[in-house]
Amino acid sequence: MAALLIYFGPLTPMETEARWFLATASGVLSLPAILYSGFHFYVAGWRTLRAGVPGMDALITMAVLAAVPVSLWQLAVGSDIVYSWWSC
């Protein structure tokens, strides 16, 4: 929900620190979903990749593995533009 304030909220470009804080808070709050709730997808995706028949679970796993590091990098350099890592 914090990410919605970034993209739809009344924040102006002058409030970049608030936008960065909301992006970071959104990421921290979504970690349980990424780690715990997504674990089933990661296991199934890895199994289908090893079997040579990747399915939708493998695509979800690859998307999360691509979005999380890019979003972390964006936050590390001070940007508030994240790839909804935090809401995958």
N, C-alpha and C positions, 0 to 999 in steps of 0.2 A: 504494500500500500504506500510505502514511502516513495517508491519510484514513480507512482502516479503524480505525486506533488511536483516532481521534477519536470515531467513532460506536460502536465495539464494545469499546474498550479499557477498562481499569480506572481511567481518570482520573476524579478527583473534581472537583466545581465549584471547588475551591480552586486547582486547577492550570490556571488559565485561560491563563497565559503559555505553558505547555507545549502546550496545545491550539492556541493561535494559531500557535506555531512549527511544529507538525505540519501545520496547514492551509496555511501559507506554503510549507513544504518540499514538500508535495504538489503545490502549484501550480507551483512551479519545476520539479519533476521531470516534470510533465506537459506543459510547454511544447513539447518536441520532438514529442509526439503531436499537439498542437493545431496547431502551425505546419507541420511537415513532413508528417506522415501525413494530416492533414486537408486539405491543400492541394488534392488531387484533388476532394474534395467541394465545396470553395469555388468552384473553377473551374467544375465541372459545374453547381452550383447557380446561379451567376451567369449562365451560358449559358442555362439553362432559364428563368430569370426574364426575361431579355431576349427570349427567343423567345415568351414569354407562356404557356408550358405548364410551370409549376413542378412538379417531381417531388419525390421523397424527398431528393435532394441539396440542393434549396433549403430544405427543412424542417430538415435537419441544419445547414446554414449559418446559418439564422436562429436556431436554438436555441443554437449556439455563440456567435453575436454577441450574444445576449441574456444568456447565462449568464456569460460572461467579465467584462463590465463590472460586473455586479451583484456578482459574487464579489470582484472587485478593490475595489469600494467597501466591501464588508463587511470585508475585511481592512484597508483604510485606516482605518476607524473603530474597529478593534480587536476586531471580532467574529471568532469562529472558525467561524461558520456560513457555509459556502460551498455553491454549487450544483453541486457535482461538476464544476466547470469543468475542473477539473484531471483529470477522468476521463471525458471525453466520448467 
